Amino acid sequence: MSTPHIIILAYHFPPHRTIAAVRTWNIAKHLALLGPDVTVVTIDAALWQRQDRDHPLYTTPLPANLHVIRLNPRLRAINTDEWNQPHHTLTWLTTAPIRRLFRLLRIELSIGWVWPLFSRPALHNRTSPTLLLATGGPFLSTFLAARRLARTLSIPYVLDYRDLWTTGNPHKHGLPFLLQRPFERVIASSAALVTTASHTMANHLREALNLSNHVYTLTNGYDPEAIESASPAVFPQPAIVYAGTLYPPHATLHPLLTSLRPLDLPSMPWQVHYYGPHTALVRRQAYDAGLSHRLVCHGDVHRTVAISAIKAAHCAVVVTASTPTAPTTINGVLTGKLFEILGTGTPVLLIAPPTSEAARVLDGRGYHCPPDDPGRMTHILRHVLTRPIHRYEPPFTYCWPRLVAAFYEHLHSLQLL
């Protein structure tokens, strides 16, 4: 029996410093460790503005059967949000109208990333491809390319939804996404398998896209090796840590800071440490709450630094909704940072709707509080900050080796490998 060969289309992949690359890296690495040849197709590493050159991709040996092909995207000058640009003012100015049009029509600025895939034989390997796995977003470019490439190679393809695309995503709405929905329906219905990051998301896709094919939930997880390699930070006072991106207006630190105001007492030492790109927003909300003196902003840091901070915290915060009027699909948000906190054993303060799927994942390893109950949150935080640091046993269910092994077994059960 020949060795399976899995192609993974992954726009977000190390050294890109983003939580999306954590998922793609762990899926690729742990699939390779299970035996199949794995070829990841991604973009030229030098293009990323936010890079982590200390990532294990560069600091540890790769499995011999894990290969990475990096593409030089077309329409490079359009994507000024994520890619480094050559200092050619004329090029930047001439592409400005196209960039504005793409943003108006909600077309991804990264849409040209997969185009070189079809202009050169980039996928030659020791074995013929068996299966194609495309993980999105970006969705329009990645999923369209997956369908086309799978048909060219005469192999089945799997679509991995880290987020929702044209339906149910609170950050993506309007007529342009409505116009893209027929494309999504055709691409998803032709896939051999659709994977999602939560059960709520899976149920939503089945209903919204009328999917009759199989939908599998592959949640995010934590990497025991990455957590073990990070040394705990040292904080001078009991620390509340938030590490990651915020999504205003639906997910901010406003409810946390509001609930901390009654605890701003001379007899209670504590600090809020924020690690992420939204320092201006967090500083403004801390100022409005009268807690600027309690806030420490560390900026956009490497993932290892964030894990070190979480390991030393009295509690680490996860926010899926900061207002009670957040869209119902927020209930299905299972952000990657939740699982990394669980992997450290640090108690989680989850700010989420009462019916949030994240609360079920938490399973007693911390505290769940709705965003509109600041009194309960204050009580929880007083309890956490005035007692010695407590640690939980990390849940084996959500470690990446186990998650990917179950996924690999499922692919075999469907005879896709």
PARO-885128 format. One record per residue (C-alpha): residue in one letter; z, y, x. Coordinates in steps of 0.2 Angstrom, whole numbers, plus 5000, padded with zeros to 4 digits. Each point is the difference from the previous one (the first is absolute). Layout:
REM residues N
AZYX ...
This chain:
REM residues 417
M500050005000 S499550175007 T501250145003 P499950134987 H499450175004 I500750154990 I499350175002 I501150154995 L499350174996 A501550115003 Y499750195002 H501950035003 F500449905016 P501050035016 P500150115009 H499950114984 R501850054996 T500249974982 I500949884989 A498349934994 A499749945017 V501649905000 R499349894986 T498349975008 W500749965017 N501349884993 I498749914989 A498849995015 K501349945013 H500949874989 L498449934994 A499449985018 L501649915004 L499749874987 G498449955008 P498450074993 D498950125010 V500350174994 T498850155003 V500650174995 V498750134997 T500750185001 I499650175008 D500050065018 A501850035005 A499750165008 L499550084984 W501850004992 Q500950175001 R501749904997 Q500149865013 D501349885005 R499549945018 D501749915002 H499449884986 P500249815004 L498149994999 Y500050095017 T501749945007 T500049814996 P498749875002 L498949974985 P499749824993 A498449945008 N499249974983 L500350184994 H498550125004 V499850184996 I498350094998 R500150185000 L498650114991 N499450175004 P499950084983 R498650104993 L500350174992 R501450025012 A500050194999 I500549994981 N501749925002 T501050145008 D501649934991 E500249855011 W498849995014 N499950105016 Q498550115001 P499050065015 H500150185002 H498350044993 T500250154988 L498249994995 T500249824994 W501650044991 L499250144991 T498449914995 T501049864992 A501350114991 P498950014984 I499949815000 R501949985003 R500350124985 L498849904989 F500949835005 R501750074996 L499450074983 L499249834995 R501549905008 I498949915012 E500949945015 L499850115016 S500049835009 I498649934991 G498949985015 W501249895009 V499249834996 W498250065001 P499749945018 L500549824994 F498349984993 S499050075014 R500649885014 P500549825001 A501950045002 L500749844993 H499349865012 N501549895005 R500349825004 T499949944982 S499050054985 P501050114988 T500949914986 L500850144990 L500050195000 L501750094996 A499850194996 T501550104999 G500050174992 G500150154999 P498950085004 F499249914985 L498350064997 S499349975017 T501049845004 F499849914984 L498250044999 A499749945017 A501049844997 R498949954986 R498450045009 L500549915016 A500749854991 R498349984991 T499150025016 L501049865009 S500149894984 I501949995000 P501450044988 Y501050165001 V501850054996 L500550184995 D501750065006 Y500750154990 R501450095009 D499950134986 L499050024984 W498350085001 T499250074984 T501349964987 G501950025000 N500250095016 P501050164997 H499350085015 K498249964995 H499350064983 G498650104993 L498249984995 P499449955017 F501149845000 L499549964983 L498250005006 Q500549895014 R500849874989 P498449904995 F499849975019 E501849945001 R499849894985 V498449925007 I500749975018 A501749944994 S499349884987 S498849925014 A501449975012 A500749835003 L501750065000 V500950174997 T501750035009 T501250144996 A501650075007 S501049974984 H500149904984 T499950164990 M498450055009 A499349834997 N500350004981 H499350185000 L498449955008 R499749844989 E500250114985 A499050165006 L498649915008 N499949854988 L500249885015 S499749824996 N500149955019 H501649965008 V501250145005 Y501349965014 T501550105004 L500250035019 T501450125002 N500450105015 G501349935012 Y500950025016 D499749945018 P501549925007 E499350035018 A499750194997 I501850024993 E500849905014 S499150105014 A500750174993 S501750055007 P501150094987 A500050195002 V501750105003 F500550124986 P501550125003 Q500449994981 P499749884986 A498250004997 I498949994985 V498249965005 Y498350034992 A498649945011 G498250014993 T498850104990 L500450104984 Y498950024985 P500350164991 P500350034986 H500349824995 A501149945015 T501050135010 L501850025006 H500550124986 P501149874991 L500949955016 L500450175006 T500650064982 S501249855000 L500750045017 R500550184996 P501749944993 L500349915016 D499850165011 L501850005005 P500850045017 S501049844998 M498449904999 P498849995015 W498349944997 Q498250055003 V498349964992 H498749955013 Y498150024995 Y498749915010 G498250044994 P498650134998 H500750104985 T501350105010 A499650174991 L500249924983 V501749925005 R500750165008 R499550104985 Q500949874988 A501550005011 Y500150195000 D499950004981 A501449884999 G501150105013 L500049855012 S498950075015 H501549985011 R500149814996 L498149975003 V499249935016 C498149995001 H499349895013 G498250034995 D498649875000 V500649865012 H499549835006 R500449854989 T501349935013 V500950175000 A500149994981 I500649825001 S501450045012 A500650144989 I500149894985 K500949875010 A501450135004 A500150084982 H501449984987 C498649984988 A498150035000 V499150084985 V498549944991 V499250114986 T498749944988 A500350134987 S501050175001 T499750054982 P500349904984 T498350054994 A499149915014 P498549894994 T500549824994 T498949925014 I501450075012 N501049854994 G498849895011 V500250105016 L500649885014 T499950115015 G499949925017 K501650105006 L501149914987 F499649845009 E500350065017 I501750074995 L500449834992 G499549925017 T501350105009 G501449964988 T500450184997 P500650044982 V498650084990 L500250144988 L498549984988 I499650154989 A498849924987 P499849984982 P501249884991 T498649874998 S499350015018 E499449845008 A500850075016 A501749974992 R499749824998 V499449985018 L501650095005 D501049864993 G501750085003 R499750055018 G500450184996 Y500050124986 H498850044986 C500150174991 P498850094988 P499450175006 D500850084985 D501849945003 P500750115014 G501849964995 R499749825004 M499150045016 T501550115005 H501249864997 I498949875010 L499850125015 R501950045000 H500449815001 V498749975013 L500450155012 T501949984999 R500049815005 P499549915016 I498249955002 H499649854990 R498549885004 Y499149874989 E499149845005 P498250045000 P499049904986 F499049875008 T498850004985 Y499350175006 C499749975018 W498250015005 P499849835008 R500649924983 L498950114989 V498449975010 A500349815001 A500249994981 F498450114998 Y499149895013 E500549844990 H499450084984 L498350045007 H499949815005 S500549954982 L498650104993 Q498849925013 L499550175008 L500349935017 
